[in-house]
């Protein structure tokens, strides 16, 4: 009896099937080829194109005859997905200098970075620049701790406090991408410095959610979450901090070396505090004129959901307050001491959802020494120019 032949279906090729080594080699060779072609006005390499040259090189050097010119670009997109290709936005030193002079910051130990980007992608590039800066701070803290505790690996761990919000989420994503791509880092301990779980349909803006970007199998990492009520009555706050499920987070806050936070404007609809208080007003859980009353009291912005005016922090302008590890005056004290080994990175780019700048909320954090709660301020060129107007 003749056996029936079974047809096997060919496996369709996809760039995700290829190894990191091959994909990186393609990118490396491609940029090399572009540079080589640019130096040749009428050369053979320029006429044939970089993709064809890279494909021929892969076929010869890697013994992959199946990698044709058409497959080079899918391999490039796969490299982007794996974090091998990360753009680094340019910075604007003249605007930085003008801000320092305009706001008399010559004696302030903080550093300003102005990212020279505009348009829809400005918010993302500001957060990417902030993340790259934080990688440098992690390395600085790590070196200091290794010198101080040469025989104690646990004491060498770097503690990173992450705030809530869209900007902090983008910073966390970039940090995780760089670390997973091979950036050398010590043991990291990630702390949530606020619960941040304001709206049930936006869990991605809560620190404990985007901690999942960091793969424990690739990174030596630990977590200190903050699971609590989003807001509480002022009278209940001190008792809340002694709750067994929350107390540990507050007890560990002094271990934090680098704090990452952003800000929101009081008059901007996409600010998390504005959104949540509006939600509570709509649910008739707070007075209908609450937001108007807060703005009449001078509220211009908030950092870690703690409101402030142009004159300083505001404490009792609402019946409720957010649960957060640090008050504004605590951040100011941390930031103004250049020798304590602590850093506060304030990400102050445009809104990631609509592109609006936060100049009115940011100005007091630069102009008023009672509110200078940052050691490193990262903003965009458009915001910087508006601050100088």
C-alpha positions in Angstrom: 0.0 0.0 0.0 1.5 3.3 -1.1 1.9 5.8 1.7 0.2 9.1 1.3 2.6 12.0 1.2 1.9 14.7 3.7 2.6 18.2 2.6 4.4 20.4 5.1 3.6 24.0 5.2 6.6 26.3 4.8 7.3 28.4 7.9 7.0 32.1 6.9 10.1 34.1 7.8 9.8 37.0 10.2 12.5 39.3 11.6 11.5 38.4 15.2 12.9 34.9 14.5 16.5 36.3 14.2 19.1 36.5 16.9 20.1 39.7 18.7 23.6 39.2 17.2 22.4 39.1 13.6 20.0 42.0 14.0 22.7 44.2 15.6 25.2 43.2 12.9 22.8 44.4 10.2 22.3 47.8 11.9 26.0 48.2 12.6 26.8 47.4 9.0 24.0 49.5 7.6 25.2 52.7 9.3 28.8 51.9 8.3 27.6 51.6 4.7 25.7 54.8 4.8 28.8 56.6 6.0 30.9 55.0 3.4 28.5 55.9 0.6 28.3 59.5 1.7 32.0 59.8 1.1 31.7 58.5 -2.5 30.1 60.8 -5.0 29.8 58.4 -7.9 31.0 55.1 -6.3 29.6 51.7 -6.8 28.4 51.4 -3.2 26.3 54.5 -3.5 24.7 53.4 -6.8 23.8 50.0 -5.4 22.4 51.3 -2.1 23.2 50.5 1.5 20.6 47.8 1.9 21.9 45.7 -1.0 25.4 46.0 0.2 24.5 45.0 3.7 22.5 42.0 2.4 25.6 40.8 0.4 27.8 41.3 3.4 25.5 39.2 5.6 25.3 36.5 3.0 29.1 36.2 2.8 30.2 36.9 6.4 27.3 35.2 8.2 26.6 32.5 5.7 23.0 33.6 5.4 22.1 33.3 1.7 18.4 33.8 2.6 18.9 37.4 3.8 18.1 39.5 0.8 17.9 43.2 0.3 14.2 43.1 1.0 14.7 41.7 4.5 17.1 44.3 5.7 14.4 46.9 6.6 12.2 44.4 8.6 15.4 43.6 10.5 15.8 47.3 11.2 12.3 47.6 12.6 12.9 44.6 14.8 16.0 46.3 16.1 13.8 49.3 17.1 11.5 46.9 18.9 14.4 45.4 20.8 15.8 48.8 21.9 19.0 48.6 19.8 18.2 51.9 18.1 17.5 54.8 20.6 17.6 58.4 19.4 19.3 60.9 21.6 17.8 64.3 21.2 20.1 67.4 21.0 20.2 69.9 23.9 20.2 73.7 23.7 23.0 75.2 25.8 22.2 78.8 25.0 18.6 78.5 26.3 19.9 76.8 29.4 22.4 79.7 30.0 19.6 82.3 29.5 17.3 80.6 32.0 20.1 80.4 34.6 20.8 84.1 34.1 17.2 85.2 33.9 16.2 83.4 37.2 19.5 84.2 39.0 20.5 80.5 39.4 24.2 81.0 39.4 24.5 79.9 43.0 21.9 77.2 42.9 23.4 73.7 42.7 20.8 72.4 40.3 21.3 71.6 36.7 19.0 72.5 33.8 18.8 70.5 30.5 16.9 72.1 27.6 16.0 69.5 24.9 16.0 71.1 21.5 12.8 69.4 20.2 9.4 70.6 19.1 6.1 69.1 17.9 4.1 66.1 18.8 7.1 64.0 19.8 8.6 66.7 22.2 7.2 65.1 25.4 8.6 61.7 24.5 12.1 63.1 23.7 12.1 65.1 27.0 11.4 61.9 28.9 14.0 60.0 27.0 16.6 62.6 27.8 15.6 62.5 31.4 16.0 58.7 31.4 19.4 58.9 29.9 20.4 61.5 32.6 19.1 59.2 35.3 21.2 56.3 34.0 24.2 58.6 34.6 23.0 59.5 38.1 22.5 55.8 38.9 26.1 55.2 37.8 27.3 58.1 40.0 25.5 56.9 43.1 26.7 53.4 42.5 30.4 54.4 42.3 30.0 56.5 45.5 28.4 53.6 47.3 31.0 51.1 46.1 33.7 53.3 47.5 31.8 53.8 50.8 30.7 50.1 51.2 33.3 48.1 49.3 32.4 44.8 51.0 28.7 45.2 51.3 26.8 44.5 48.0 23.4 45.1 49.6 24.5 48.6 50.7 25.6 49.4 47.2 22.1 49.0 45.8 20.7 52.2 44.2 17.2 53.2 45.2 15.1 54.9 42.6 11.8 56.6 43.6 9.3 56.9 40.8 6.3 59.2 40.8 3.0 58.7 39.0 1.9 60.1 35.7 2.4 59.9 31.9 5.8 61.5 31.9 7.2 59.2 34.6 5.7 56.2 32.8 7.7 57.2 29.6 10.9 57.6 31.7 10.4 54.2 33.2 9.9 52.6 29.8 13.1 54.2 28.4 15.1 53.2 31.5 13.9 49.6 31.2 14.7 49.5 27.4 18.3 50.8 28.0 18.9 48.5 30.9 17.6 45.4 29.0 19.7 46.4 26.0 22.9 45.9 28.1 23.4 49.1 30.1 25.4 48.1 33.1 23.6 49.0 36.3 23.8 47.9 40.0 21.1 46.2 41.9 18.1 48.6 41.7 15.4 49.1 44.2 12.3 50.8 42.7 10.1 52.7 45.1 6.6 54.0 44.3 6.5 57.4 45.9 2.8 57.8 45.5 -0.1 55.4 44.9 -1.0 57.3 41.7 -4.0 55.0 41.0 -6.4 57.9 40.5 -8.7 56.7 37.7 -9.6 53.0 37.2 -9.3 53.3 33.4 -5.7 54.7 33.6 -3.7 52.1 35.6 -0.7 52.6 33.3 0.0 56.0 35.0 0.5 54.3 38.4 4.1 53.5 39.4 3.4 50.0 40.5 2.0 49.3 37.0 5.0 50.4 35.0 7.5 48.7 37.3 6.5 45.7 35.2 8.6 47.2 32.4 11.7 46.0 34.2 12.3 42.2 33.7 13.7 40.7 36.9 15.3 37.9 34.8 17.4 40.5 33.0 17.9 43.0 35.8 18.9 42.7 39.4 15.9 44.5 40.8 13.6 44.8 43.8 10.4 46.7 44.4 8.8 48.7 47.1 5.2 49.4 46.1 2.8 51.8 47.8 -0.7 50.3 47.9 -3.0 52.7 49.6 -6.1 54.7 49.2 -5.7 57.3 46.4 -6.7 60.3 48.6 -7.6 60.5 52.3 -9.0 63.1 54.7 -6.3 65.3 56.2 -7.2 64.1 59.7 -6.7 60.4 58.7 -3.4 60.9 57.0 -1.0 60.4 59.9 -2.9 57.3 61.0 -2.8 55.9 57.5 1.0 56.0 57.5 1.1 53.6 60.4 -1.0 51.0 58.6 0.9 47.7 58.4 0.5 47.6 54.6 1.8 51.1 54.1 4.2 51.7 56.9 7.1 49.8 55.3 7.0 52.2 52.2 7.3 55.2 54.5 10.0 53.6 56.6 12.1 53.0 53.5 11.8 56.5 51.9 15.1 57.7 53.4 16.8 55.0 51.4 15.8 56.6 48.1 18.8 58.1 46.2 17.1 59.4 43.1 13.5 60.8 42.9 11.9 61.0 39.5 8.8 63.2 39.3 6.9 65.6 37.0 4.5 68.4 37.5 1.0 69.4 36.4 -0.7 72.7 35.9 -3.8 73.6 37.9 -5.6 74.9 34.8 -4.9 71.9 32.6 -7.5 69.2 32.0 -4.9 66.4 31.7 -3.3 66.8 35.1 -4.0 63.7 37.2 -5.0 65.7 40.3 -7.4 67.9 38.3 -8.9 64.8 36.7 -9.4 63.0 40.0 -10.8 65.9 41.9 -13.2 66.6 39.0 -14.2 62.9 39.2 -14.9 63.2 42.9 -16.9 66.4 42.3 -18.9 64.7 39.6 -19.6 61.9 42.0 -20.9 64.5 44.5 -18.2 63.3 47.0 -16.6 66.8 47.1 -18.2 70.3 46.9 -19.1 71.5 43.4 -17.0 74.7 43.7 -13.9 72.9 45.1 -11.6 73.5 42.0 -12.6 77.1 41.7 -11.9 77.6 45.4 -8.5 76.0 45.1 -7.5 78.2 42.2 -8.8 81.3 44.1 -6.5 80.3 46.9 -3.6 80.6 44.4 -3.2 77.0 43.2 -1.1 77.1 40.0 0.3 73.5 39.9 1.2 70.4 41.8 4.1 68.0 42.1 3.3 64.5 43.4 -0.3 65.8 43.8 0.8 68.3 46.4 -0.5 71.7 45.3 1.5 75.0 45.4 1.0 78.7 44.6 3.6 81.1 43.3 4.5 81.8 46.9 5.0 78.2 48.2 3.3 75.0 49.1 -0.5 74.9 49.8 -1.6 72.6 52.5 -5.3 72.8 53.5 -7.1 74.0 50.4 -9.0 70.8 49.8 -10.8 68.4 52.2 -8.7 65.5 50.9 -5.0 65.0 50.1 -3.1 62.5 48.1 -1.0 59.8 49.7 2.6 60.4 48.8 6.0 59.7 50.5 7.3 63.3 50.2 6.0 66.7 50.9 7.1 69.6 48.7 9.2 71.1 51.5 11.0 67.8 52.0 11.9 67.7 48.3 13.2 71.3 48.5 15.4 70.3 51.5 16.8 67.3 49.6 17.5 69.3 46.5 19.3 72.3 48.0 22.0 70.2 49.7 24.7 69.3 47.1 26.5 67.0 49.4 23.8 64.6 50.6 24.1 62.2 47.6 20.4 62.7 46.8 18.9 63.8 43.5 15.5 65.0 42.4 14.8 64.9 38.6 11.9 67.0 37.6 10.6 66.2 34.1 9.0 69.3 32.8 8.2 68.9 29.2 4.9 69.5 27.4 1.8 67.5 28.1 2.2 64.1 26.5 -1.4 64.0 25.5 -2.1 67.4 23.9 1.3 69.1 23.7 0.5 72.1 25.9 3.3 73.6 27.9 3.2 73.9 31.7 5.0 77.3 31.9 2.8 78.8 34.5 3.2 75.8 36.8 6.9 75.5 36.1 7.9 79.1 36.6 7.5 79.2 40.5 9.6 76.0 40.7 12.4 77.9 39.1 11.8 81.5 40.4 10.9 80.8 44.0 13.7 79.3 46.2 11.0 77.9 48.5 9.8 75.7 45.6 13.1 74.7 44.0 12.6 71.1 44.6 14.9 69.8 41.8 18.5 69.0 41.4 18.0 68.3 37.7 15.3 70.0 35.6 14.6 68.6 32.1 12.4 70.7 29.8 11.9 71.5 26.1 13.0 74.4 24.0 9.5 75.8 23.6 8.8 75.8 27.3 12.2 77.4 28.0 11.5 80.2 25.5 8.1 80.9 27.1 9.7 81.0 30.5 12.0 83.8 29.2 9.2 85.9 27.7 
